[in-house]
Amino acid sequence: MEVAYAVRREDAGFSVAKQNRGVWTTLGRFAGRSEADAFLLVCLGAIWRADQGLGDIFPADPAPGATITQVDGGYDVEARGHRAFLRQRSDAKRYTHVAGRDLREVADFLMA
């Protein structure tokens, strides 16, 4: 697999980027490092689940109370008092389920 991920510090927070065959793409932007780390774990967890023959654990709908608003180039997300910008709607919906959760909670969710 020719894929890599990175959490990068930016002026307004942190981003999660993905490299595929040498090309980097920003997947999302987050206010805090813990939010970026949680989303990175979601990205890696999805790969791990697929390798284990497990299905997608995320519900089809966003988490209750979350809002996803389409904007130029992606989606603004607000969930449990946390905000993020994600390029893909599927990532935005996934993020609503992990926003504000610590890495142990995200890992436990992904391993269910």
N, C-alpha and C positions, 0 to 999 in steps of 0.2 A: 504494500500500500504506500502510495506517495502522498501522504497527508500529514500535516503538522498543525498544531494549534499554538497560540500564544496569547497571553494576557499582557496588554501594553498600557503603560501609564500615558495619559493624555492631559491636556490643559484642564479639561472639564471633568476628568474622572479616569475611567479605564475602558479599554475596548477588548473584545475577544476577536481574534483574527484566525483565519484558516488558510493554510497553504496547501494547494493542490497542484501537483506537477510544476512547482516553482512559482506559482502565481498566488500572491496573498490577497485575501478578501476579508474585509471587516464584516463580521456577522452581527455585532451589536455593540452598543455603548452603554455604560453603566456609571452611576454616580460613585459607587464605592467598590473597593477591591473585593470585598466578600461577595457582592452580587456578581461580579465578573467571574470569580472563582466558582461560584455555584453554577453559573451557566456553562463554564468550561467543563465541569463535572458532568453536566447533562450531555454535552457533546460527546465526551469520552464514554459515558455510560451507554449511550445509544449504540456505539460501536461494539462495546463489550456485550450488550444484550443480544445484538445481531449475531455475534460470534458464538454465543451460547445457544443460539436457536430460540431465544425468547422473543416474544412480541413486543410491540410498542406499549409501554406502561402508561403513557399519558392519555388522559381522556380526550375525546374529540373536541370538547368545548373548553374555553378558558375557565380558570378557577372562579368560583362564585365571588361576585363583587369586583372582579377585575375589569378594567376597560382597555380595549385595544382600538386605537384610532389610526386609520391610514393617513400617512403624510407623504410628502415627496421622498422617494427613495426607500420607504419602509413603513414601520409601524411604531407609534409611541404607545408604551404600555404603562399602566399603573396597576399595581397589585399589592395589597397589604401595606400601603404607605411607601412603597418603593416604585421608582420610575426607571424606565430603560427605553432605548431605541433599538429595534431589531429590524434587519432587512427583510426577513421572510415571515409571513404570517404564522407558519407552522412553528417557528422558533419563538415567536411572540406568545403563542398559546402555551407552549411548553414552559416558558419563563414564568407565566402567571402561577404555575403550580409549585415553583421553587423560590419565588421572590421572598426575601426575608428569612429564609431557612438557613441554618448553618450546614456546613459540609457533611456532618454526620447524618443529619436529617435527610439531606439530598441523597447521600449514598444508600441509606436504609430504604428510601423510596424506590431508588433504581434497582435495588436487589430483591425487591418483593416479588 
